[in-house]
Amino acid sequence: MRIAIISVALSVAVMIVSSALIRGFKLEISQKIFDIWGHIHITDVFISKTLEPAPIDFDQALVDTILDIGSLEYRMPRRRGQEAESYQKVQTVGGVREANRYVQFAGILSANQEMEGLLFKGIGKDFNPERFAQYLEEGKWLSLHDTVPDRSLIISRTTADRMQLSVGDRVPVHFILEGRQIARRLEIIGIYKTGLGEYDNKLALADMRLLQEVQKWTPEQVSGIELLVDDLDDLDVINTYIYQEVLPPDLYTQTVRQRSSAIFDWLDLTDMNEKVILTLMLIVCIVNMITALMILILERTNMIGILKAMGSTNWTIRKIFIRQASHILILGLLVGNLLGISLCLLQKHFQFIKLNESDYYLDVAPIHLEFLPILFINLVTLVVTILFLIFPSYLISKISPSKAIRFS
């Protein structure tokens, strides 16, 4: 019985810790990408077919209309971009909470006889700096409220270390426009680190007006508009609604999941890992409980024979053993929950499990505890295990009362 309790407890603890780790892993990495690129991008309709910068005219009235989107009911087509054969009625929890303009342009940073190709993302004063504050390791934020473009630059720690740069250095940046080279000398005022090599290796932040000046764009011309939604579960619905119902034909919407599909596809693979771990642990729990029940039955063969001789039915005796096994199972669940949740809380507060950031994009194992997944693990383990315990309890019907009492 003690072995059965311990095995159930360990199985449940492993399931809780695995679920919290995988959910935390997906949440942390997804949030980093959202902080950098937002949730939805509005761009020129041909932006995905060319590498050339394609400006759109910023329309404040259109943005105000988008920001007014709240909780909505929408008959969403099942296939976007095609004539839908059927629709599904969906209800969103929230709407759009933030919109900001951006300009992006590729350039070359040169310093210390080294050259590095970077994607410069220009942001304006409508960008919320709190989104990026946690990643700023050194220096300060861009001065975006001046009347003239800020000739400052924020680069990643990866770029700074590779090119031996630090805050305060002035470096030349070269842009290529219509076959001509345009040079600007910018001052590095900040160094950031997200841990995402996909972005740390190539992204730099600058004043949007500087990139507009380089590309000879007007103040109203931008590369796109970033949107942030209230609830991530509404992302695809709001994206489709804006594309189908709000935007003019020359504009296009794309979620960051579509834009960074490789990373999100990789994150989706962790769902399979979670299912495999939960299934294996559930099988271990079932096998150990079946073994414990069979041992209980064999140890109580004499008692079974006496109960049968006194007129008890097989089902009545089976219920006694199933109830006893259920007590063991529930005790194991309580111990497992205590152990699993305690380990998760210890990791969340003390972060004693470290990771290789270059491989996992995180330097510590993240934890995200939720009540519903823990409740689901407990209910499934309890119900499925008890159902499986019904089968070995049939062993009781094979026990003859006369033989059980005679050889006791």
CORGI-V326170 format. One record per backbone hydrogen bond with DSSP energy under -1.0 kcal/mol. NH is the residue of the N-H (numbers start at 0). CO is the residue of the C=O. If there is no record, write none. Layout:
nh;co
NH;CO
NH;CO
This chain:
nh;co
4;0
5;1
6;2
7;3
8;4
9;5
10;6
11;7
12;8
13;9
14;10
15;11
16;12
17;13
18;14
19;15
20;16
21;17
22;18
23;19
24;20
25;21
26;22
27;23
28;24
29;25
30;26
31;27
32;28
33;29
34;30
35;31
36;32
37;33
38;226
39;226
40;253
41;224
42;251
44;249
46;43
48;45
55;221
57;219
62;58
63;59
64;60
65;61
66;62
67;63
68;65
73;89
75;73
75;87
77;85
81;78
87;75
89;73
91;71
95;68
96;227
97;227
99;225
101;223
102;121
104;119
106;117
107;173
108;115
109;171
110;113
113;110
115;108
117;106
118;201
119;104
120;203
121;102
122;205
126;123
130;127
131;128
132;128
134;131
135;132
136;190
137;190
139;188
143;141
151;149
152;186
153;204
154;189
156;191
159;155
160;156
161;157
162;158
164;159
167;187
168;165
170;185
172;183
173;107
174;181
176;179
179;176
181;174
183;172
185;170
186;150
187;168
188;152
189;152
190;137
191;154
192;134
198;195
199;195
200;196
201;198
202;198
203;118
204;153
205;120
207;122
210;206
211;207
212;208
213;209
214;210
216;211
220;217
221;55
222;101
223;101
224;41
225;99
226;39
227;97
229;94
233;230
234;231
237;233
238;234
239;235
240;236
241;237
242;238
243;239
244;240
245;241
246;241
250;247
251;42
253;40
255;38
258;254
259;255
263;259
264;260
265;261
266;262
267;263
268;264
269;266
270;267
272;268
273;269
274;270
275;271
276;272
277;273
278;274
279;275
280;276
281;277
282;278
283;279
284;280
285;281
286;282
287;283
288;284
289;285
290;286
291;287
292;288
293;289
294;290
295;291
296;292
297;293
298;294
299;295
300;297
303;299
304;300
305;301
306;302
307;303
308;304
309;305
310;307
311;306
316;312
317;313
318;314
319;315
320;316
321;317
322;318
323;319
324;320
325;321
326;322
327;323
328;324
329;325
330;326
331;327
332;328
333;329
334;330
335;331
336;332
337;333
338;334
339;335
340;336
341;337
342;338
343;339
344;340
345;341
346;342
347;343
348;344
349;345
350;346
354;362
358;355
359;355
360;356
364;352
367;19
373;369
374;370
375;371
376;372
377;373
378;374
379;375
380;376
381;377
382;378
383;379
384;380
385;381
386;382
387;383
388;384
392;388
393;390
394;391
395;392
398;395
403;399
404;400
405;401
406;402
